[in-house]
């Protein structure tokens, strides 16, 4: 008969481990509890001692299980404080960047308009003149972004970098020097806003879909279609900026 332990609230569904690979079983049970929502995002996990008693395993097994969950970006171990369930991307990034977006909303809208016009020009040029090698590089950049953005726990900094790389791969495929340089500088200026953009609910999935549409338009060798597809992609981001509240006091002057 499987041994039972009178567990604290939230852990009563766990069973003591009596089979092989206790580390794996502990990790899987904790992961299932987190996925079900039994342990909420931001909540602290029970102490190692409580987990040892709950699962009936050694402290080594518990520590290895927690290390595995941390490597999966499911929890965060804070020295001296305990192990915490990671919050969602929205919760991690939206709040820290809210003030930045509020203060720089108008500048971001203007920068995005300029960047969008250059991206549209680059897309049209690529559709007409890019080499097969250039198109292949764009496809690789789109695939790398999609892989990072669709991960269970996306690394927003890496996703942001790969988004820039996708757009710059299009600029490079034009074969010119000025467009890649200008777009590179504009993207550098907008570095701070990207994590907030990607923290917006559904934006990662939309960007994956938009990038795929852009690649297909470039492959069609139709300059007008490529320009329109890129315009649609950039307009969606610009609309999101425009929906943000304006900086307090703006437009209050008589």
C-alpha positions as CSV (number, residue, x, y, z in Angstrom):
1,X,0.0,0.0,0.0
2,X,1.3,3.4,-0.9
3,X,2.3,5.4,2.1
4,X,0.4,8.6,2.8
5,X,1.5,11.8,4.5
6,X,-0.7,14.4,6.0
7,X,0.4,17.2,3.7
8,X,-0.2,21.0,4.0
9,X,-2.9,22.7,2.0
10,X,-2.3,22.4,-1.7
11,X,-0.2,19.2,-1.4
12,X,-2.8,16.6,-0.4
13,X,-2.9,15.2,-4.0
14,X,0.7,14.1,-3.8
15,X,1.7,10.5,-3.0
16,X,4.9,9.2,-1.5
17,X,7.4,7.8,-4.0
18,X,8.3,4.2,-3.6
19,X,9.4,3.3,-7.2
20,X,12.6,3.9,-9.1
21,X,13.8,7.4,-10.1
22,X,12.3,9.3,-7.2
23,X,13.7,12.6,-8.5
24,X,11.8,12.3,-11.8
25,X,8.6,11.4,-10.0
26,X,8.9,14.3,-7.6
27,X,9.5,16.7,-10.5
28,X,6.6,15.3,-12.5
29,X,4.1,15.6,-9.6
30,X,5.2,19.2,-8.9
31,X,5.0,20.1,-12.5
32,X,1.5,18.6,-12.8
33,X,0.4,20.6,-9.8
34,X,1.7,23.8,-11.2
35,X,0.1,23.1,-14.6
36,X,-3.2,22.4,-13.0
37,X,-3.0,25.7,-11.0
38,X,-2.9,24.0,-7.6
39,X,0.3,26.0,-6.9
40,X,-0.3,29.5,-8.3
41,X,2.2,31.6,-10.3
42,X,4.3,33.6,-7.9
43,X,3.6,31.2,-5.0
44,X,6.4,29.8,-2.9
45,X,6.8,26.0,-2.9
46,X,6.8,24.2,0.5
47,X,10.2,23.8,2.1
48,X,12.6,21.0,1.2
49,X,11.8,19.3,4.6
50,X,8.0,19.4,3.9
51,X,8.5,18.1,0.4
52,X,10.8,15.3,1.6
53,X,8.1,14.2,4.1
54,X,5.3,14.6,1.6
55,X,7.0,12.5,-1.1
56,X,8.8,10.1,1.2
57,X,12.2,10.8,-0.5
58,X,15.6,12.1,0.5
59,X,16.6,15.8,0.4
60,X,18.9,15.0,-2.5
61,X,16.0,13.8,-4.6
62,X,14.0,16.9,-3.8
63,X,16.9,19.3,-4.6
64,X,17.5,17.5,-7.9
65,X,13.8,17.7,-8.8
66,X,13.7,21.4,-8.0
67,X,16.9,22.0,-10.0
68,X,15.2,20.3,-12.9
69,X,12.2,22.5,-12.7
70,X,14.4,25.6,-12.5
71,X,16.2,24.5,-15.6
72,X,12.9,24.2,-17.3
73,X,12.1,27.8,-16.3
74,X,9.1,26.6,-14.3
75,X,10.3,27.8,-10.9
76,X,12.9,30.3,-9.6
77,X,15.1,29.3,-6.6
78,X,16.0,32.4,-4.5
79,X,18.8,31.8,-2.1
80,X,17.7,32.0,1.5
81,X,14.0,32.5,0.5
82,X,12.9,29.3,-1.3
83,X,11.5,28.2,-4.6
84,X,8.9,30.2,-6.4
85,X,6.6,29.4,-9.3
86,X,7.5,31.7,-12.2
87,X,4.8,34.2,-13.2
88,X,3.5,34.3,-16.8
89,X,5.3,36.4,-19.4
90,X,2.6,39.1,-19.1
91,X,3.1,39.4,-15.4
92,X,6.9,39.4,-15.6
93,X,7.2,42.1,-18.2
94,X,4.0,44.2,-18.4
95,X,4.3,45.9,-15.1
96,X,8.0,46.9,-15.2
97,X,7.6,48.4,-18.7
98,X,4.2,50.1,-18.1
99,X,5.8,53.4,-17.0
100,X,8.3,53.3,-19.8
101,X,5.5,52.9,-22.4
102,X,3.5,55.7,-20.8
103,X,6.3,58.1,-20.8
104,X,7.5,57.3,-24.4
105,X,4.3,56.4,-26.1
106,X,4.4,59.3,-28.7
107,X,8.1,58.7,-29.5
108,X,7.4,55.0,-30.0
109,X,4.6,55.7,-32.4
110,X,6.7,58.0,-34.5
111,X,9.7,55.7,-34.5
112,X,7.5,52.8,-35.4
113,X,6.1,54.8,-38.4
114,X,9.6,55.5,-39.7
115,X,10.8,52.0,-39.1
116,X,7.6,50.6,-40.7
117,X,8.2,52.7,-43.9
118,X,11.7,51.4,-44.1
119,X,10.6,47.8,-43.5
120,X,8.0,48.1,-46.2
121,X,10.6,49.5,-48.7
122,X,13.0,46.6,-47.8
123,X,10.3,44.0,-48.3
124,X,9.4,45.4,-51.7
125,X,13.1,45.4,-52.7
126,X,13.7,41.9,-51.5
127,X,10.6,40.6,-53.4
128,X,12.0,42.0,-56.6
129,X,15.7,41.6,-56.3
130,X,16.8,39.2,-53.5
131,X,18.9,36.2,-54.2
132,X,17.9,32.7,-53.2
133,X,20.6,32.8,-50.5
134,X,19.1,36.0,-49.1
135,X,15.6,34.5,-49.0
136,X,17.0,31.4,-47.3
137,X,18.6,33.6,-44.6
138,X,15.2,35.3,-44.0
139,X,13.5,31.9,-43.7
140,X,16.1,30.7,-41.2
141,X,15.6,33.9,-39.1
142,X,11.8,33.5,-39.2
143,X,12.2,29.8,-38.1
144,X,14.5,30.8,-35.2
145,X,12.1,33.4,-34.0
146,X,9.2,31.0,-34.2
147,X,11.0,28.3,-32.2
148,X,12.0,30.8,-29.4
149,X,8.6,32.5,-29.3
150,X,6.6,29.2,-29.1
151,X,8.6,27.7,-26.3
152,X,6.7,26.8,-23.1
153,X,8.6,29.6,-21.2
154,X,9.9,32.0,-23.8
155,X,13.0,34.0,-23.0
156,X,11.7,37.4,-24.0
157,X,15.2,38.9,-24.3
158,X,16.1,36.2,-26.8
159,X,12.8,36.5,-28.6
160,X,13.4,40.3,-29.0
161,X,16.9,39.7,-30.4
162,X,15.6,37.2,-32.9
163,X,12.8,39.5,-34.0
164,X,15.4,42.2,-34.7
165,X,17.4,39.6,-36.6
166,X,14.4,38.7,-38.7
167,X,13.8,42.3,-39.8
168,X,17.5,42.9,-40.4
169,X,17.8,39.8,-42.5
170,X,15.2,41.3,-44.8
171,X,17.2,44.6,-44.9
172,X,20.4,42.8,-45.7
173,X,18.8,40.8,-48.5
174,X,18.1,44.0,-50.4
175,X,21.9,44.0,-51.1
176,X,22.3,47.7,-50.1
177,X,24.1,49.2,-47.2
178,X,21.9,52.1,-46.2
179,X,18.7,50.3,-45.3
180,X,20.4,47.7,-43.0
181,X,22.3,50.5,-41.2
182,X,19.2,52.7,-40.8
183,X,17.0,49.9,-39.6
184,X,19.8,48.7,-37.3
185,X,20.0,52.1,-35.6
186,X,16.2,52.4,-35.3
187,X,15.9,48.9,-33.8
188,X,18.7,49.9,-31.3
189,X,16.6,52.9,-30.2
190,X,13.5,50.7,-29.7
191,X,15.3,48.0,-27.7
192,X,13.6,49.0,-24.4
193,X,10.1,48.8,-25.8
194,X,10.4,45.3,-27.4
195,X,10.0,43.2,-24.2
196,X,6.8,45.2,-23.3
197,X,5.5,44.6,-26.8
198,X,6.0,40.9,-26.6
199,X,4.5,40.7,-23.1
200,X,1.2,41.8,-24.6
201,X,-1.2,38.9,-24.6
202,X,-1.2,37.0,-27.9
203,X,1.6,39.1,-29.5
204,X,4.1,36.3,-29.7
205,X,1.7,34.1,-31.7
206,X,0.7,37.0,-33.9
207,X,4.3,37.9,-34.7
208,X,5.0,34.2,-35.6
209,X,2.0,34.3,-38.0
210,X,2.9,37.7,-39.4
211,X,6.5,36.7,-40.1
212,X,5.4,33.6,-41.9
213,X,3.1,35.8,-44.1
214,X,5.9,38.1,-44.8
215,X,8.2,35.3,-45.9
216,X,5.5,33.9,-48.2
217,X,5.0,37.3,-49.7
218,X,8.7,37.7,-50.3
219,X,8.8,34.3,-51.9
220,X,6.0,35.3,-54.3
221,X,8.3,37.9,-55.8
222,X,5.4,40.3,-55.8
223,X,6.7,43.7,-54.5
224,X,3.3,45.2,-53.9
225,X,2.1,42.1,-51.9
226,X,5.3,42.1,-49.9
227,X,5.0,45.8,-49.0
228,X,1.3,45.3,-48.0
229,X,2.1,42.3,-45.9
230,X,4.9,44.1,-44.0
231,X,2.7,47.2,-43.7
232,X,0.0,45.1,-42.0
233,X,2.5,43.6,-39.6
234,X,3.9,46.9,-38.6
235,X,0.5,48.6,-38.4
236,X,-0.7,46.1,-35.8
237,X,2.2,47.0,-33.5
238,X,1.7,50.7,-34.1
239,X,-2.0,50.4,-33.3
240,X,-1.1,48.8,-30.0
241,X,1.1,51.7,-29.1
242,X,-1.6,54.2,-30.1
243,X,-4.1,52.4,-27.8
244,X,-1.8,53.0,-24.8
245,X,-2.9,55.9,-22.5
246,X,-1.1,59.2,-23.3
247,X,1.4,60.6,-20.8
248,X,-0.5,62.4,-18.0
249,X,-0.8,66.1,-18.6
250,X,-0.2,65.9,-22.3
251,X,-2.5,68.2,-24.2
252,X,-3.7,70.0,-21.0
253,X,-2.1,73.3,-21.9
254,X,-4.5,76.0,-22.9
